[in-house]
């Protein structure tokens, strides 16, 4: 069953169309990413899914509840955590939890057992008396997540949950999210930090109110970069770009710090062929090559390619 | 040996209760780029502020082109882009640059300003109020303001926080252009993928370097081979490959992502063979598997894990 089902969802503000007929479905228990630059329409879409904003047209249901017909029912079934989360820094961990339990109208009888469950999940058992303001960044973030999970929501919305957090803290955060998903909750992440998107099983990319790409991270990389991607360390890299661009087998070359990234046309065969193509092209143009290494394209590479193609009116 | 833009020896700085930097050494050659990466509170911002003379070290010393950073000789050569860059929202792009030019005592800045607006692709927006520019444009304008006095060293503190991917990439392309023109660039960033762009990287944690070197050197120092396993049920696969049995078969760690699991092992090929057979036994399909080059993030995670248990 789909925990979130969206069909032709539209939101207009006057003449401006913020969300322009998007459709997608998120199966129960999965982790789904909604990506896009600032102004792409992500926040407007999420606000509709959370029952905070009425759609202009189209339909959306969250946890089986129609967002237009029963926005209050939707609000009760979801949890929401933003990177700009609002904890009370001068309250302790347990006081924050009790406060949010009150907001979610969790009965007194259940608060302590729910608090215990959540504290164990977020790894803060034993820290109940610490002031939230004195916790390290990664702990604060887990506490904010815990507060959003107190009422055991069926669907959890995360907005840039780990932006600016160090990799180890981020890893721990996602381990918790995966536990939440394993227990049957569905997780929707909105972000423009594409390293966060790597943790999602399926991602959709929004641009100018529309969905311009959809798939698994690996699927999107393979689809948009069917050829090899290489990192090249050579002399005078800026000038070497022109030499690579002149070779028809190299689709795209760009500077990456003092090195180059080259995306090759598909069908160049195995690894050695691809590397040899680049070495030969540079050697022929008189550039000394120190190293050529195959690298995986990042989701950011995919994102930029999709956006620039849609800006040119390319395939959508 | 090439001329040094920066030399820091035993650099230490503490605040009330925290020792932000506990004596670090590093050198940056003229024209090179250097990234400081690390978690929140690692000491990155303190290091940048010591380099631009906003803070004085408790001990140790730092020199910028042979002078103390607060000395006029060094100051004139420094450009600084702070974390919360301060533009004047009610001034236009043009007026902001003019303001910074005047602060630096520049009189005939008109052509320099045109050049900077061109370089940051802001010329079409020069008359727009800074408050009406997008986040990415404001950030480029702040960069233009930091460059107005033609510094030889650019210091940046988390310059891309809150910036979307398209603007972020454009920003780093602009910075690459500055490097190519011979400018020395030092930046603090929490993003390891950004650090990959730099000539050398210092990985900071709790005021000390965990590692220092070029991205290639740091990766060569990573003890494990990374095997990427693309599969549908990544969370379940990661659990299976984190078992006692998997550890016995040489799989040191398994990490789930959305549609893949990364495993780390001394012998990548052997670990891959083990993983494929263990998953086949469980009836789990593997879409593909391959040995992958380690990323700076892999290296950093290992070093951080090593110090924090």
Boltz contact constraints between the chains, C-beta under 6 A:
constraints:
  - contact:
      token1: [A, 37]
      token2: [B, 164]
      max_distance: 6.0
  - contact:
      token1: [A, 37]
      token2: [B, 166]
      max_distance: 6.0
  - contact:
      token1: [A, 38]
      token2: [B, 164]
      max_distance: 6.0
  - contact:
      token1: [A, 137]
      token2: [B, 40]
      max_distance: 6.0
  - contact:
      token1: [A, 164]
      token2: [B, 161]
      max_distance: 6.0
  - contact:
      token1: [A, 164]
      token2: [B, 190]
      max_distance: 6.0
  - contact:
      token1: [A, 166]
      token2: [B, 39]
      max_distance: 6.0
  - contact:
      token1: [A, 167]
      token2: [B, 297]
      max_distance: 6.0
  - contact:
      token1: [A, 167]
      token2: [B, 300]
      max_distance: 6.0
  - contact:
      token1: [A, 167]
      token2: [B, 301]
      max_distance: 6.0
  - contact:
      token1: [A, 168]
      token2: [B, 301]
      max_distance: 6.0
  - contact:
      token1: [A, 168]
      token2: [B, 304]
      max_distance: 6.0
  - contact:
      token1: [A, 178]
      token2: [B, 235]
      max_distance: 6.0
  - contact:
      token1: [A, 192]
      token2: [B, 164]
      max_distance: 6.0
  - contact:
      token1: [A, 194]
      token2: [B, 165]
      max_distance: 6.0
  - contact:
      token1: [A, 198]
      token2: [B, 257]
      max_distance: 6.0
  - contact:
      token1: [A, 199]
      token2: [B, 257]
      max_distance: 6.0
  - contact:
      token1: [A, 199]
      token2: [B, 258]
      max_distance: 6.0
  - contact:
      token1: [A, 200]
      token2: [B, 258]
      max_distance: 6.0
  - contact:
      token1: [A, 201]
      token2: [B, 258]
      max_distance: 6.0
  - contact:
      token1: [A, 201]
      token2: [B, 259]
      max_distance: 6.0
  - contact:
      token1: [A, 216]
      token2: [B, 259]
      max_distance: 6.0
  - contact:
      token1: [A, 217]
      token2: [B, 258]
      max_distance: 6.0
  - contact:
      token1: [A, 217]
      token2: [B, 259]
      max_distance: 6.0
  - contact:
      token1: [A, 218]
      token2: [B, 230]
      max_distance: 6.0
  - contact:
      token1: [A, 218]
      token2: [B, 259]
      max_distance: 6.0
  - contact:
      token1: [A, 238]
      token2: [B, 180]
      max_distance: 6.0
  - contact:
      token1: [A, 255]
      token2: [B, 176]
      max_distance: 6.0
  - contact:
      token1: [A, 256]
      token2: [B, 197]
      max_distance: 6.0
  - contact:
      token1: [A, 257]
      token2: [B, 197]
      max_distance: 6.0
  - contact:
      token1: [A, 257]
      token2: [B, 198]
      max_distance: 6.0
  - contact:
      token1: [A, 258]
      token2: [B, 199]
      max_distance: 6.0
  - contact:
      token1: [A, 300]
      token2: [B, 165]
      max_distance: 6.0
  - contact:
      token1: [A, 303]
      token2: [B, 165]
      max_distance: 6.0
  - contact:
      token1: [A, 304]
      token2: [B, 169]
      max_distance: 6.0
  - contact:
      token1: [A, 307]
      token2: [B, 166]
      max_distance: 6.0
